[in-house]
Amino acid sequence: MISAENLTKSFGAQTLFEGVSFKLNHRERLGVVGRNGHGKTTLFRMIVGEESSDSGALIIPKGYRTAYVRQKIDFTEDTLLKEGMRGLPSEERDHQWKVEKILAGLGFSNADMQRHPSEFSGGFQVRLNLVKVLVSEPDLLLLDEPTNYLDITSIRWVERFLTNWPRELMLITHDRSFMDKVVTHTMVIHRQKVRKISGNTGKLYEQIAQEEEIHEKTRLNDERKRKETELFISRFRAKARLANMVQSRIKTLAKMEKREKLEFIKTLDFSFRSKPFPGKNVMSAQDISFSYDPENPLIKDFSISVGPRERICVVGKNGKGKTTLLKLLAGTLPPQQGELVYHPVITQGFYEQTNVSSLMDNRTVEEEILYSAEDVDRQKARNICGAMMFEGDAALKKISVLSGGEKSRVMLGKLLATQVNLLLLDEPTNHLDMESCDALLAAIDCFEGVVIMVTHNEMFLHALAERLIVFRNHGIKVFEGGYQHFLEKGGWGDESGTKEFRGLEMRNGENPSAPDSSTPKMIRKETRRRRSEIIVERSKVLKPLEQRMAHAEDEIDRHEKELDALNQAMQTASQAQNGAKIVDISQAIHTCQTAIDRLFDELERVSNEIDEQNAVFERRLGELDMGQG
């Protein structure tokens, strides 16, 4: 158990968090969320003593063991198994079976366990670091983006492992589905403060949204009252018979808390440019094969036909050929056998994990986007930079100084610059924070073209997939149906990859003997149509209300300016002792103030009505999603 008291941490002029306090209690599994750069990893580094706070204290019991997965590679043993056993507690140095179990869960075969660690890729070496931490059985396990180098079956294994973790856990991940299944509590670093609740990310963000909405409504109401009080004081300060009332209002004004307007937090807000597609068949692959090793074919006799606006997700273990297949379908890698045919009007956009290496270090963000398509001018490039959260001078940053997450956003920005009707995406959520993943999910959902995507993110799979291309048991198959249907039909089986699919309705390409599984696809299309209808209806209902609100705000502004002019005229008439003028202006002031009060009441009524209508439509959309699930 640990306790943080009034922690403050800054880097230069940037304050990550200030005066924050929280406790991690016995057996809590705490998810830590917040935008990239807001201090999540820094907090972890402070817990293990690699960073110090500017002020405040972290209280950690004596003898309390923490373990943090390192990205740094430092291996000394000659086999994977021996290296993994280095993580075992001293009293369990001979418990080889524990290491074997976790290595197998994370995708290493029996043969792999006798190989030298240096023979594996960087991603698998980081997995080995994870193994060493998991077998060490610390009091507190700190995991920072543990799913980044894991495939879907390993992610599901780690999910089950952590759900049964008997001690404390703190977890950072962009994968909302993974986090919500693992954690008991969630904590956010938001506006330089922390908020911790019992429950998942949905509950936490809902609470924050409600509180900030209440804050803003209260602030606007307080501002209205403050203006009314100041106006009363200025209007009647000189009236001796109202002196007591004026003094009372002055005291009230002094006691009124000044609520600051919440700073607008920029988030990804974008959409892909859809190019119309008039045909019925976007592309088809017929019996394509590819192999880096002739004795071990990676992709063999694979066929698929893709129609307009399809959502196809590619899933399976790492190293089985998912990225290679995407390159084949994108045409950047020619098949060794078979044929790939595109419709003539197809324009594709390809987002690949390794494409960040194609960015030129000496270019700025703006220049990379400017040169990505012929029809992109400087203004359009700047607009895309803004959508990707590179506003103002941030668009002039050199690529060489960007983080991995920022480079991923540049790659997405380059993709936005061109009109396309086929998107091929290879693990696009890597290096994006949770809010950016949500924005990407919405953008893909609204895209009018075809999407073929490699992903291990189960939230994306549940939300988007209409068909699956599944790599399993040294083979590749097309599953006709969404991800939930796939799981219901046996899914990943025993998760180890040693058994065949159980009861899966699979078919390779256009095999006519396969069963017709179009029903889930039709249900998803019908759900999408109904969702679109609800959204259109919501827009029709809310638009006139929003127009009324805007009109009321404009009228309040106009009347307040008129009131200022009348008050000045009153002052002039009073100095001139023009009784008739004073009477006329007083009547006009009364009329104007009455109109302002009426408009504020109208503004409040319309605002409440908008909230009520929004709640109705959100409930309808939620019920639709539940019915689909």
Wavefront OBJ file of the C-alpha trace (Angstrom):
o trace
v 0.000 0.000 0.000
v 1.253 3.487 -0.785
v 0.075 7.006 -0.034
v 0.739 10.234 -1.951
v 0.434 13.543 -0.110
v 0.359 16.911 -1.915
v 2.622 15.818 -4.771
v 3.706 18.506 -7.232
v 5.829 17.910 -10.325
v 6.916 20.272 -13.091
v 9.300 20.197 -16.019
v 10.369 23.745 -16.805
v 7.268 25.867 -17.344
v 4.973 22.841 -17.658
v 3.234 21.691 -14.476
v 2.187 18.043 -14.726
v 0.285 17.904 -11.447
v 0.031 20.077 -8.367
v -0.873 19.256 -4.769
v -2.300 15.829 -5.556
v -3.035 13.173 -2.948
v -4.297 9.605 -3.212
v -3.980 6.188 -1.582
v -3.499 2.766 -3.114
v -5.124 0.317 -0.730
v -4.651 -3.412 -0.167
v -5.406 -5.545 -3.277
v -6.565 -2.596 -5.363
v -5.964 -2.733 -9.102
v -5.761 0.913 -10.102
v -5.999 2.099 -13.710
v -4.236 5.444 -14.306
v -5.608 7.463 -17.220
v -5.032 10.903 -18.690
v -3.773 12.427 -21.890
v -0.281 11.837 -23.221
v 2.184 14.180 -21.540
v 0.064 14.767 -18.425
v 2.352 12.822 -16.078
v 1.206 9.188 -15.872
v 4.613 7.646 -16.600
v 6.330 10.312 -14.488
v 4.167 9.257 -11.531
v 5.282 5.639 -12.004
v 8.929 6.722 -12.139
v 8.442 8.653 -8.896
v 7.029 5.540 -7.185
v 10.119 3.478 -8.089
v 12.486 6.316 -7.185
v 13.639 7.266 -10.692
v 12.061 10.746 -10.434
v 11.626 13.032 -7.449
v 8.703 15.325 -6.696
v 9.089 19.107 -6.469
v 7.108 19.010 -3.224
v 4.939 16.621 -1.253
v 5.684 13.053 -0.257
v 5.204 9.457 -1.340
v 4.811 7.177 1.668
v 5.802 3.560 0.940
v 5.993 0.950 3.744
v 9.419 -0.405 4.614
v 10.137 -3.651 2.760
v 7.311 -3.018 0.272
v 8.477 -4.389 -3.108
v 7.565 -2.644 -6.340
v 8.246 -3.958 -9.849
v 8.226 -1.875 -13.032
v 8.542 -3.324 -16.549
v 11.584 -1.816 -18.244
v 11.869 -1.017 -21.920
v 15.663 -1.287 -21.572
v 17.078 -4.618 -22.726
v 19.646 -6.141 -20.336
v 19.990 -9.924 -20.637
v 22.790 -12.075 -19.158
v 21.598 -15.686 -19.563
v 21.994 -17.848 -22.673
v 18.380 -19.098 -22.900
v 14.978 -17.487 -22.656
v 13.951 -19.789 -19.806
v 17.054 -19.074 -17.719
v 16.657 -15.334 -18.275
v 13.020 -15.524 -17.179
v 14.029 -17.431 -14.034
v 16.183 -14.460 -12.980
v 12.951 -12.781 -11.954
v 11.930 -15.472 -9.468
v 12.109 -14.619 -5.736
v 15.184 -16.060 -4.014
v 13.144 -18.707 -2.188
v 11.679 -19.934 -5.512
v 14.808 -20.044 -7.691
v 14.033 -23.616 -8.772
v 10.354 -23.008 -9.661
v 10.950 -23.315 -13.392
v 7.301 -24.196 -14.046
v 6.147 -20.706 -13.062
v 8.342 -19.147 -15.738
v 7.299 -21.713 -18.346
v 3.627 -21.029 -17.646
v 3.970 -17.262 -18.106
v 6.256 -17.587 -21.145
v 3.655 -19.841 -22.797
v 0.849 -17.418 -21.912
v 2.758 -14.593 -23.591
v 3.179 -16.536 -26.831
v 6.556 -18.278 -26.485
v 6.707 -21.895 -27.654
v 8.557 -24.729 -25.915
v 11.309 -24.477 -28.528
v 11.573 -20.694 -27.938
v 12.420 -21.270 -24.285
v 15.817 -22.763 -25.193
v 16.735 -19.992 -27.661
v 19.049 -17.089 -26.810
v 17.177 -13.860 -25.867
v 19.126 -11.884 -28.484
v 17.510 -13.960 -31.256
v 14.123 -12.343 -30.619
v 12.746 -9.038 -31.899
v 12.613 -5.980 -29.665
v 8.922 -6.531 -28.959
v 9.494 -10.100 -27.783
v 12.456 -8.968 -25.668
v 10.205 -6.455 -23.893
v 7.785 -9.358 -23.318
v 10.624 -11.206 -21.595
v 11.060 -8.226 -19.266
v 7.332 -8.504 -18.508
v 7.789 -12.213 -17.720
v 10.583 -11.459 -15.246
v 8.400 -8.898 -13.469
v 5.313 -11.132 -13.318
v 7.191 -14.095 -11.812
v 8.850 -11.867 -9.190
v 5.466 -11.519 -7.423
v 6.027 -7.982 -6.055
v 3.730 -6.210 -3.596
v 3.015 -3.557 -6.240
v 3.092 -4.264 -9.968
v 3.491 -1.191 -12.217
v 2.553 -1.758 -15.867
v 2.953 1.039 -18.423
v 1.302 0.161 -21.761
v 1.871 -3.612 -21.353
v -0.275 -4.456 -24.409
v 1.840 -2.498 -26.920
v 3.934 -5.516 -27.917
v 1.326 -8.222 -27.299
v -0.963 -9.974 -29.753
v -4.606 -10.535 -29.005
v -4.284 -13.996 -27.461
v -1.470 -12.804 -25.188
v -3.505 -9.731 -24.227
v -6.422 -11.967 -23.250
v -4.045 -14.187 -21.217
v -2.543 -11.169 -19.391
v -6.061 -9.866 -18.772
v -7.015 -13.092 -16.967
v -3.678 -13.184 -15.125
v -4.066 -9.615 -13.801
v -7.725 -10.098 -12.870
v -6.488 -12.750 -10.425
v -3.513 -10.674 -9.211
v -3.574 -11.056 -5.374
v -1.724 -7.865 -4.451
v -1.648 -4.242 -5.676
v -1.475 -3.164 -9.306
v -1.202 0.159 -11.124
v -1.851 0.097 -14.870
v -1.428 2.574 -17.725
v -2.907 1.559 -21.076
v -4.615 3.172 -24.064
v -6.757 0.036 -24.445
v -9.972 0.992 -22.662
v -11.497 -2.505 -22.972
v -8.416 -4.132 -21.418
v -8.291 -1.635 -18.551
v -11.992 -1.863 -17.727
v -11.801 -5.651 -17.465
v -8.758 -5.611 -15.150
v -9.086 -2.689 -12.713
v -11.095 -2.284 -9.511
v -10.456 1.476 -9.333
v -9.586 4.210 -11.829
v -7.606 7.423 -11.326
v -7.261 10.254 -13.834
v -4.661 13.020 -14.041
v -6.822 15.884 -15.290
v -6.249 19.640 -15.148
v -3.119 19.029 -13.007
v -5.154 17.240 -10.323
v -6.035 13.610 -9.722
v -9.429 12.010 -9.230
v -9.806 8.409 -8.047
v -13.029 6.400 -8.002
v -14.162 2.844 -7.474
v -15.111 1.590 -10.932
v -13.982 1.782 -14.552
v -13.125 4.486 -17.071
v -16.716 4.962 -18.237
v -17.889 5.812 -14.725
v -14.905 8.111 -14.132
v -15.256 10.135 -17.330
v -19.017 10.391 -16.815
v -18.442 11.909 -13.363
v -15.884 14.386 -14.698
v -18.188 15.452 -17.546
v -21.095 15.985 -15.138
v -18.975 17.968 -12.680
v -17.507 20.189 -15.387
v -20.964 20.797 -16.830
v -22.226 21.789 -13.380
v -19.155 24.003 -12.869
v -19.777 25.836 -16.142
v -23.512 26.296 -15.527
v -22.811 27.536 -12.002
v -20.133 29.891 -13.319
v -22.509 31.391 -15.888
v -25.230 31.750 -13.267
v -22.766 33.373 -10.844
v -21.606 35.755 -13.583
v -25.198 36.758 -14.218
v -25.805 37.377 -10.518
v -22.538 39.284 -10.238
v -23.479 41.546 -13.144
v -26.936 42.137 -11.683
v -25.427 42.970 -8.269
v -22.796 45.290 -9.747
v -25.486 47.010 -11.801
v -27.690 47.514 -8.710
v -24.739 48.949 -6.769
v -23.697 51.333 -9.554
v -27.306 52.377 -10.187
v -28.294 53.128 -6.585
v -24.992 53.926 -4.860
v -25.921 57.629 -4.727
v -29.426 57.015 -3.337
v -29.302 57.722 0.391
v -32.556 55.892 1.144
v -31.133 52.737 -0.477
v -27.738 52.929 1.261
v -28.373 49.877 3.455
v -29.415 47.764 0.461
v -26.393 48.922 -1.501
v -24.031 48.056 1.366
v -25.670 44.655 1.695
v -25.108 43.982 -2.029
v -21.474 45.109 -1.752
v -20.907 42.593 1.061
v -22.663 39.894 -0.957
v -20.468 40.675 -3.964
v -17.312 40.429 -1.829
v -18.344 36.977 -0.613
v -19.187 35.625 -4.059
v -16.657 33.023 -5.210
v -15.092 33.833 -8.550
v -15.205 30.637 -10.616
v -12.685 30.567 -13.436
v -13.771 29.436 -16.865
v -12.425 25.938 -17.476
v -9.540 25.917 -19.924
v -10.472 24.245 -23.186
v -8.593 20.953 -23.564
v -7.769 20.194 -27.161
v -8.530 16.690 -28.363
v -8.269 14.922 -31.695
v -11.272 15.868 -33.792
v -11.036 14.749 -37.387
v -12.572 12.762 -40.187
v -11.097 10.923 -43.145
v -11.825 12.423 -46.578
v -14.078 9.936 -48.331
v -13.856 9.583 -52.100
v -17.088 8.328 -53.741
v -17.068 4.747 -55.015
v -19.617 3.787 -57.716
v -18.845 0.068 -58.086
v -19.962 -3.158 -56.391
v -16.569 -4.783 -55.897
v -13.726 -2.795 -54.345
v -11.016 -5.422 -54.649
v -10.473 -9.150 -54.760
v -7.565 -11.433 -53.931
v -7.466 -14.872 -55.545
v -5.200 -17.618 -54.205
v -2.410 -15.240 -53.192
v 0.645 -16.706 -51.472
v 3.758 -15.225 -49.942
v 6.694 -16.536 -47.929
v 10.048 -15.285 -46.694
v 11.083 -18.923 -46.220
v 10.036 -21.380 -48.995
v 9.788 -24.207 -46.454
v 7.446 -22.243 -44.163
v 4.781 -20.406 -46.204
v 3.460 -17.351 -44.359
v 0.344 -16.844 -46.505
v -0.909 -19.618 -48.769
v -3.782 -19.669 -51.280
v -5.670 -16.836 -49.606
v -8.777 -15.437 -51.302
v -11.208 -12.685 -50.397
v -13.657 -10.388 -52.165
v -14.332 -6.958 -50.653
v -17.468 -4.885 -51.243
v -18.247 -1.185 -50.599
v -18.065 0.222 -47.051
v -17.000 -3.070 -45.463
v -15.233 -3.193 -42.094
v -12.730 -6.068 -42.025
v -10.369 -6.666 -39.095
v -7.239 -8.811 -39.261
v -6.459 -10.671 -36.025
v -4.062 -13.301 -34.751
v -0.753 -13.842 -33.017
v 2.294 -11.693 -33.730
v 4.699 -12.936 -36.375
v 2.039 -14.919 -38.263
v 1.746 -12.577 -41.254
v -0.895 -9.935 -40.462
v 1.251 -6.959 -41.491
v 2.542 -8.880 -44.519
v -1.042 -9.549 -45.634
v -1.893 -5.867 -45.265
v 1.121 -4.958 -47.414
v -0.018 -7.457 -50.041
v -3.551 -6.014 -50.047
v -2.095 -2.489 -50.220
v 0.057 -3.433 -53.214
v 3.312 -2.389 -51.538
v 4.415 -6.043 -51.548
v 3.692 -8.186 -54.655
v 2.302 -11.701 -54.057
v 4.549 -14.555 -55.135
v 1.504 -16.429 -56.442
v -2.096 -15.517 -57.145
v -3.746 -12.328 -58.299
v -4.883 -9.091 -56.651
v -7.409 -6.943 -58.574
v -8.576 -3.426 -57.612
v -11.498 -1.472 -59.019
v -10.032 1.258 -61.308
v -11.323 4.182 -59.180
v -9.913 2.916 -55.898
v -7.640 5.324 -54.025
v -6.129 3.870 -50.892
v -4.576 5.230 -47.737
v -2.109 2.958 -45.937
v -1.097 3.442 -42.287
v 1.697 1.061 -41.294
v 3.431 0.639 -37.926
v 6.903 1.173 -39.393
v 5.870 4.106 -41.586
v 7.008 6.613 -38.956
v 10.528 5.877 -40.217
v 9.481 7.450 -43.523
v 9.089 10.842 -41.814
v 12.003 13.190 -42.540
v 13.650 14.456 -39.355
v 14.553 17.844 -40.832
v 10.981 18.616 -41.910
v 8.364 20.307 -39.752
v 4.982 18.761 -38.990
v 3.375 21.239 -41.390
v 5.823 20.389 -44.194
v 5.253 16.634 -43.838
v 1.493 17.125 -44.257
v 1.921 19.786 -46.970
v 3.989 17.424 -49.143
v 1.742 14.395 -48.606
v -0.691 15.216 -51.453
v -0.629 17.504 -54.495
v -3.890 19.323 -53.697
v -2.859 20.259 -50.147
v -2.047 23.961 -49.757
v -0.534 25.594 -46.691
v -3.901 26.531 -45.173
v -5.251 23.008 -45.546
v -2.024 21.635 -44.045
v -2.412 24.015 -41.101
v -6.030 22.914 -40.622
v -4.959 19.250 -40.523
v -2.141 20.133 -38.110
v -4.740 21.714 -35.828
v -6.991 18.655 -36.042
v -3.990 16.508 -35.038
v -3.336 18.795 -32.015
v -0.386 20.626 -33.577
v -1.748 24.143 -33.263
v 0.141 27.395 -33.826
v 3.888 27.065 -33.385
v 3.537 23.326 -32.592
v 3.020 22.800 -36.359
v 6.562 24.130 -36.865
v 8.154 21.469 -34.639
v 10.808 19.366 -36.342
v 9.990 15.677 -36.736
v 13.263 14.846 -34.952
v 11.980 16.206 -31.600
v 8.584 14.466 -31.627
v 7.588 11.588 -29.357
v 6.313 8.270 -30.714
v 2.714 9.317 -30.102
v 3.234 12.655 -31.864
v 4.789 10.929 -34.885
v 1.764 8.614 -35.037
v -0.480 11.693 -35.159
v 1.623 13.111 -38.021
v 1.137 9.843 -39.948
v -2.626 10.080 -39.376
v -2.498 13.706 -40.539
v -0.784 12.674 -43.780
v -3.558 10.118 -44.286
v -6.210 12.830 -43.818
v -4.693 14.956 -46.557
v -5.871 12.690 -49.396
v -9.356 11.668 -50.486
v -9.519 7.862 -50.273
v -12.130 5.113 -50.479
v -9.986 2.302 -49.038
v -8.211 2.568 -45.679
v -5.632 -0.060 -44.697
v -4.576 0.442 -41.081
v -1.899 -1.528 -39.218
v -2.410 -1.223 -35.440
v -3.294 2.498 -35.602
v -3.959 2.793 -31.838
v -0.333 2.182 -30.796
v 1.126 5.295 -29.098
v -2.261 7.070 -28.974
v -3.816 7.938 -25.616
v -7.310 6.773 -24.683
v -9.052 9.980 -25.825
v -7.256 9.871 -29.181
v -8.268 6.208 -29.619
v -11.891 7.226 -29.058
v -11.583 9.952 -31.710
v -10.003 7.497 -34.158
v -12.782 4.972 -33.566
v -15.399 7.639 -34.333
v -13.541 8.742 -37.495
v -13.303 5.172 -38.803
v -16.973 4.551 -38.028
v -17.985 7.644 -40.048
v -15.705 6.888 -43.017
v -17.758 6.123 -46.147
v -15.196 3.807 -47.738
v -13.774 0.365 -46.919
v -11.620 -0.249 -43.858
v -9.236 -3.216 -43.518
v -7.452 -3.000 -40.176
v -4.954 -5.020 -38.159
v -5.736 -4.545 -34.460
v -5.468 -6.259 -31.091
v -7.852 -3.748 -29.475
v -11.022 -5.634 -28.541
v -13.064 -2.432 -28.172
v -12.338 -1.648 -31.848
v -13.112 -5.243 -32.825
v -16.475 -5.223 -31.065
v -17.404 -1.785 -32.423
v -16.280 -2.093 -36.054
v -15.654 -5.608 -37.347
v -18.205 -7.034 -39.786
v -15.812 -9.730 -41.041
v -12.558 -11.090 -39.673
v -9.402 -12.389 -41.306
v -8.058 -14.775 -38.676
v -4.476 -16.095 -38.488
v -4.527 -19.329 -36.513
v -2.761 -22.720 -36.475
v -0.364 -21.860 -39.333
v -3.326 -20.931 -41.528
v -5.462 -17.964 -42.530
v -9.246 -17.971 -42.765
v -12.089 -15.534 -43.362
v -14.755 -15.485 -40.658
v -18.126 -14.165 -41.803
v -19.486 -12.185 -38.867
v -18.537 -9.724 -36.141
v -16.151 -10.243 -33.252
v -18.820 -11.151 -30.698
v -20.162 -13.815 -33.073
v -16.598 -15.100 -33.480
v -16.202 -15.446 -29.701
v -19.581 -17.140 -29.356
v -18.564 -19.707 -31.985
v -15.450 -20.757 -30.087
v -13.222 -17.763 -30.650
v -9.659 -18.337 -29.566
v -10.419 -21.806 -28.196
v -7.899 -22.709 -25.502
v -5.986 -19.443 -26.252
v -2.758 -21.415 -26.715
v -2.967 -21.943 -30.449
v -2.475 -25.720 -30.141
v -6.012 -26.763 -31.001
v -8.207 -26.204 -34.010
v -11.067 -23.713 -33.978
v -14.042 -25.271 -32.242
v -17.256 -24.980 -34.240
v -16.173 -21.876 -36.153
v -18.071 -21.162 -39.323
v -15.039 -20.382 -41.453
v -14.664 -20.069 -45.165
v -11.704 -19.208 -47.334
v -12.525 -16.593 -49.935
v -15.620 -17.421 -51.964
v -16.054 -21.099 -51.081
v -19.713 -21.834 -52.015
v -19.908 -24.837 -49.724
v -19.495 -22.726 -46.597
v -22.611 -21.910 -44.529
v -24.333 -18.557 -45.089
v -23.505 -16.354 -42.117
v -24.785 -13.059 -43.507
v -27.293 -12.517 -40.691
v -24.864 -10.809 -38.249
v -23.683 -8.573 -41.073
v -27.275 -7.615 -41.915
v -28.003 -6.923 -38.244
v -24.961 -4.663 -38.029
v -25.992 -2.780 -41.184
v -29.523 -2.345 -39.835
v -28.091 -1.102 -36.524
v -25.884 1.364 -38.389
v -28.916 2.596 -40.352
v -30.984 3.069 -37.187
v -28.101 4.823 -35.447
v -27.837 7.213 -38.389
v -31.591 7.905 -38.208
v -31.384 8.676 -34.480
v -28.429 11.028 -35.017
v -30.276 12.858 -37.836
v -33.396 13.133 -35.644
v -31.307 14.479 -32.759
v -29.817 17.120 -35.048
v -33.301 18.199 -36.204
v -34.539 18.487 -32.617
v -31.473 20.229 -31.166
v -30.703 22.646 -34.004
v -33.662 25.024 -33.370
v -32.962 24.909 -29.624
v -29.317 25.766 -30.199
v -30.409 28.604 -32.501
v -32.736 29.912 -29.777
v -29.874 29.779 -27.289
v -27.539 31.648 -29.639
v -30.241 34.262 -30.322
v -30.837 34.763 -26.584
v -27.105 35.198 -25.959
v -26.875 37.774 -28.770
v -29.921 39.627 -27.445
v -28.492 39.677 -23.910
v -25.277 41.143 -25.270
v -27.196 43.774 -27.256
v -29.394 44.758 -24.297
v -26.430 44.948 -21.916
v -24.669 47.332 -24.301
v -27.906 49.334 -24.523
v -28.116 49.328 -20.712
v -24.568 50.682 -20.437
v -25.496 53.495 -22.851
v -28.682 54.271 -20.869
v -26.743 54.393 -17.602
v -24.310 56.870 -19.146
v -27.264 58.920 -20.459
v -28.835 58.834 -16.987
v -25.623 60.177 -15.497
v -25.579 63.009 -18.041
v -29.292 63.827 -17.456
v -28.783 63.790 -13.670
v -25.864 66.204 -13.923
v -28.009 68.486 -16.115
v -30.958 68.074 -13.685
v -33.207 67.302 -16.646
v -36.229 65.798 -14.854
v -38.198 64.803 -17.940
v -35.163 63.112 -19.482
v -34.481 61.254 -16.240
v -38.030 59.843 -16.224
v -37.775 58.664 -19.843
v -34.379 57.077 -19.312
v -35.536 55.389 -16.081
v -38.432 53.810 -17.944
v -36.057 52.672 -20.702
v -33.627 51.214 -18.128
v -36.485 49.330 -16.462
v -37.647 47.973 -19.826
v -34.102 46.972 -20.787
v -33.391 45.271 -17.435
v -36.701 43.415 -17.623
v -35.759 42.174 -21.112
v -32.349 41.008 -19.852
v -33.943 39.108 -16.964
v -36.449 37.522 -19.332
v -33.662 36.520 -21.748
v -31.592 34.938 -18.959
v -34.653 32.921 -17.928
v -35.140 31.895 -21.554
v -31.458 30.923 -21.812
v -31.762 28.708 -18.734
v -34.967 27.066 -19.992
v -33.475 26.321 -23.423
v -30.238 25.012 -21.877
v -32.203 22.623 -19.652
v -34.307 21.504 -22.610
v -31.169 20.779 -24.654
v -29.770 18.706 -21.783
v -33.028 16.764 -21.451
v -33.243 16.079 -25.197
v -29.582 15.038 -25.325
v -30.209 12.594 -22.477
v -33.174 11.095 -24.373
v -31.140 10.552 -27.544
v -28.104 9.212 -25.658
v -30.374 6.709 -23.943
v -31.826 5.627 -27.292
v -28.334 5.205 -28.766
v -27.230 3.278 -25.672
v -30.222 0.953 -25.918
v -29.401 0.391 -29.599
v -25.799 -0.514 -28.747
v -26.941 -2.876 -25.990
v -29.326 -4.567 -28.391
v -26.457 -5.012 -30.871
v -24.138 -6.438 -28.196
l 1 2 3 4 5 6 7 8 9 10 11 12 13 14 15 16 17 18 19 20 21 22 23 24 25 26 27 28 29 30 31 32 33 34 35 36 37 38 39 40 41 42 43 44 45 46 47 48 49 50 51 52 53 54 55 56 57 58 59 60 61 62 63 64 65 66 67 68 69 70 71 72 73 74 75 76 77 78 79 80 81 82 83 84 85 86 87 88 89 90 91 92 93 94 95 96 97 98 99 100 101 102 103 104 105 106 107 108 109 110 111 112 113 114 115 116 117 118 119 120 121 122 123 124 125 126 127 128 129 130 131 132 133 134 135 136 137 138 139 140 141 142 143 144 145 146 147 148 149 150 151 152 153 154 155 156 157 158 159 160 161 162 163 164 165 166 167 168 169 170 171 172 173 174 175 176 177 178 179 180 181 182 183 184 185 186 187 188 189 190 191 192 193 194 195 196 197 198 199 200 201 202 203 204 205 206 207 208 209 210 211 212 213 214 215 216 217 218 219 220 221 222 223 224 225 226 227 228 229 230 231 232 233 234 235 236 237 238 239 240 241 242 243 244 245 246 247 248 249 250 251 252 253 254 255 256 257 258 259 260 261 262 263 264 265 266 267 268 269 270 271 272 273 274 275 276 277 278 279 280 281 282 283 284 285 286 287 288 289 290 291 292 293 294 295 296 297 298 299 300 301 302 303 304 305 306 307 308 309 310 311 312 313 314 315 316 317 318 319 320 321 322 323 324 325 326 327 328 329 330 331 332 333 334 335 336 337 338 339 340 341 342 343 344 345 346 347 348 349 350 351 352 353 354 355 356 357 358 359 360 361 362 363 364 365 366 367 368 369 370 371 372 373 374 375 376 377 378 379 380 381 382 383 384 385 386 387 388 389 390 391 392 393 394 395 396 397 398 399 400 401 402 403 404 405 406 407 408 409 410 411 412 413 414 415 416 417 418 419 420 421 422 423 424 425 426 427 428 429 430 431 432 433 434 435 436 437 438 439 440 441 442 443 444 445 446 447 448 449 450 451 452 453 454 455 456 457 458 459 460 461 462 463 464 465 466 467 468 469 470 471 472 473 474 475 476 477 478 479 480 481 482 483 484 485 486 487 488 489 490 491 492 493 494 495 496 497 498 499 500 501 502 503 504 505 506 507 508 509 510 511 512 513 514 515 516 517 518 519 520 521 522 523 524 525 526 527 528 529 530 531 532 533 534 535 536 537 538 539 540 541 542 543 544 545 546 547 548 549 550 551 552 553 554 555 556 557 558 559 560 561 562 563 564 565 566 567 568 569 570 571 572 573 574 575 576 577 578 579 580 581 582 583 584 585 586 587 588 589 590 591 592 593 594 595 596 597 598 599 600 601 602 603 604 605 606 607 608 609 610 611 612 613 614 615 616 617 618 619 620 621 622 623 624 625 626 627 628 629
